[in-house]
């Protein structure tokens, strides 16, 4: 047994987890980072993303040349001087990390391919959800309706408490 009643094995395990305090007890040592149990597509986001881009291109109503031309037009309208080519699209759908779509091109890609579902895929990656303005307004309306019912109930209880008749 070593310091604080720890065995040599405990000291080695503690030292591996915390180089700052070799003699820290098990409860003092920081927990090791959990290993990802996510499927391969989640751990290898680049590969997953390139496959999503390939799927979007396959499902697009335009051919690759049309998507490239529309992306170039959309980017130019935003003041971005970037020519997208069919070769660019092909390289972005490779699994090679050296060929990645620049983030600024993604909105133009989604617009040119009509793959609006990519918004949902990207949001889901971070455990988020994309909602339309109509859905957001419906949600707010539901919250306000529930709040109104809560306020009306509270007003009725207070009126009963003070002995006044609630208005109809």
C-alpha positions as CSV (number, residue, x, y, z in Angstrom):
1,X,0.0,0.0,0.0
2,X,1.2,3.5,-0.9
3,X,0.2,6.9,0.3
4,X,-3.4,7.3,1.5
5,X,-3.9,3.5,1.5
6,X,-3.6,3.2,-2.3
7,X,-1.8,0.2,-3.8
8,X,0.9,0.5,-6.5
9,X,-1.7,-0.4,-9.1
10,X,-4.0,2.3,-7.8
11,X,-1.2,4.8,-8.1
12,X,-0.4,3.9,-11.7
13,X,-4.1,4.1,-12.7
14,X,-4.5,7.4,-10.8
15,X,-1.3,8.7,-12.4
16,X,-2.6,7.8,-15.9
17,X,-5.7,9.8,-15.3
18,X,-4.3,12.8,-13.4
19,X,-0.7,13.9,-13.9
20,X,-1.3,16.8,-11.6
21,X,-1.7,14.9,-8.4
22,X,0.0,11.5,-8.3
23,X,-1.3,10.7,-4.9
24,X,-4.9,11.7,-5.5
25,X,-7.5,9.2,-4.3
26,X,-9.9,7.6,-6.9
27,X,-12.6,10.2,-6.1
28,X,-10.2,13.1,-6.7
29,X,-9.0,11.9,-10.2
30,X,-10.9,13.2,-13.2
31,X,-12.9,10.5,-15.0
32,X,-11.5,9.4,-18.3
33,X,-13.3,10.6,-21.4
34,X,-15.8,8.1,-22.6
35,X,-15.1,6.4,-25.9
36,X,-17.5,7.1,-28.6
37,X,-20.1,4.4,-29.1
38,X,-21.5,6.2,-32.1
39,X,-21.8,4.3,-35.4
40,X,-19.0,4.7,-37.9
41,X,-21.1,7.3,-39.9
42,X,-21.2,9.5,-36.8
43,X,-17.6,9.1,-35.8
44,X,-16.3,9.6,-39.3
45,X,-18.3,12.7,-40.1
46,X,-16.3,13.6,-43.2
47,X,-17.2,10.3,-44.9
48,X,-20.8,10.6,-43.8
49,X,-21.0,14.2,-45.1
50,X,-19.5,13.3,-48.4
51,X,-22.1,10.5,-48.8
52,X,-24.8,13.0,-48.0
53,X,-23.5,15.3,-50.7
54,X,-23.4,12.4,-53.2
55,X,-27.0,11.5,-52.3
56,X,-28.1,15.1,-52.8
57,X,-26.5,15.2,-56.2
58,X,-28.2,11.9,-57.2
59,X,-31.6,13.1,-56.1
60,X,-31.2,16.6,-57.7
61,X,-33.4,17.6,-60.6
62,X,-30.4,19.1,-62.3
63,X,-27.4,17.3,-63.6
64,X,-24.0,17.9,-62.0
65,X,-23.1,20.6,-64.6
66,X,-26.4,22.4,-63.8
67,X,-25.8,22.2,-60.1
68,X,-22.3,23.6,-60.5
69,X,-23.5,26.4,-62.7
70,X,-26.3,27.3,-60.3
71,X,-24.0,27.2,-57.3
72,X,-21.6,29.6,-59.1
73,X,-24.5,31.9,-59.9
74,X,-25.7,31.8,-56.3
75,X,-22.3,32.4,-54.8
76,X,-21.6,35.3,-57.2
77,X,-24.9,36.9,-56.1
78,X,-23.6,36.8,-52.6
79,X,-20.3,38.4,-53.7
80,X,-18.3,35.2,-53.5
81,X,-15.8,34.9,-56.4
82,X,-15.8,31.1,-56.7
83,X,-16.4,29.0,-59.7
84,X,-17.9,25.6,-58.9
85,X,-17.2,22.9,-61.5
86,X,-18.3,19.4,-62.0
87,X,-14.8,18.4,-60.9
88,X,-15.4,20.3,-57.6
89,X,-18.6,18.5,-57.0
90,X,-16.9,15.1,-57.7
91,X,-14.0,15.9,-55.3
92,X,-16.4,17.0,-52.5
93,X,-18.2,13.6,-52.7
94,X,-14.9,11.7,-52.2
95,X,-14.0,10.2,-48.8
96,X,-10.6,11.9,-49.0
97,X,-10.4,14.6,-46.3
98,X,-8.2,16.7,-48.5
99,X,-11.2,17.5,-50.7
100,X,-13.9,19.1,-48.6
101,X,-16.6,21.5,-49.5
102,X,-16.0,24.9,-48.1
103,X,-18.7,25.8,-45.5
104,X,-19.6,29.0,-47.4
105,X,-20.7,26.9,-50.4
106,X,-23.1,24.7,-48.5
107,X,-26.2,27.0,-48.7
108,X,-25.7,27.4,-52.4
109,X,-25.3,23.6,-52.8
110,X,-28.6,23.0,-50.9
111,X,-30.4,25.6,-53.0
112,X,-29.0,24.3,-56.3
113,X,-29.8,20.6,-55.5
114,X,-33.0,21.2,-53.7
115,X,-31.7,19.0,-50.9
116,X,-33.3,21.0,-48.0
117,X,-33.2,17.8,-46.0
118,X,-29.5,18.5,-45.5
119,X,-30.5,21.1,-43.0
120,X,-32.1,18.4,-40.9
121,X,-29.1,16.1,-41.2
122,X,-26.7,18.8,-40.1
123,X,-28.9,19.9,-37.2
124,X,-29.4,16.2,-36.1
125,X,-25.7,15.8,-36.0
126,X,-25.7,18.2,-33.0
127,X,-29.0,16.9,-31.6
128,X,-30.9,19.9,-32.8
129,X,-34.0,20.3,-35.0
130,X,-34.8,22.7,-37.8
131,X,-38.3,24.1,-37.7
132,X,-40.0,26.3,-40.3
133,X,-41.3,29.7,-39.4
134,X,-44.9,28.4,-39.5
135,X,-44.0,25.6,-37.0
136,X,-42.3,28.2,-34.8
137,X,-45.4,30.4,-34.9
138,X,-47.6,27.4,-34.1
139,X,-45.3,26.6,-31.2
140,X,-45.4,30.1,-29.8
141,X,-49.2,30.2,-30.2
142,X,-49.5,27.0,-28.2
143,X,-47.3,28.4,-25.5
144,X,-49.3,31.7,-25.3
145,X,-52.6,29.8,-25.2
146,X,-51.3,27.6,-22.3
147,X,-50.1,30.8,-20.5
148,X,-53.5,32.5,-21.1
149,X,-55.3,29.5,-19.5
150,X,-52.8,29.6,-16.6
151,X,-53.4,33.3,-16.0
152,X,-57.2,32.9,-16.3
153,X,-57.1,30.1,-13.8
154,X,-55.0,32.2,-11.4
155,X,-57.4,35.2,-11.8
156,X,-60.4,33.0,-11.0
157,X,-58.7,31.6,-7.8
158,X,-57.8,35.1,-6.6
159,X,-61.3,36.4,-7.2
160,X,-62.7,33.5,-5.2
161,X,-60.2,34.1,-2.5
162,X,-61.2,37.8,-2.1
163,X,-64.9,36.9,-2.4
164,X,-65.5,38.6,-5.7
165,X,-67.5,37.1,-8.5
166,X,-65.5,36.2,-11.6
167,X,-66.6,37.9,-14.7
168,X,-67.9,35.8,-17.6
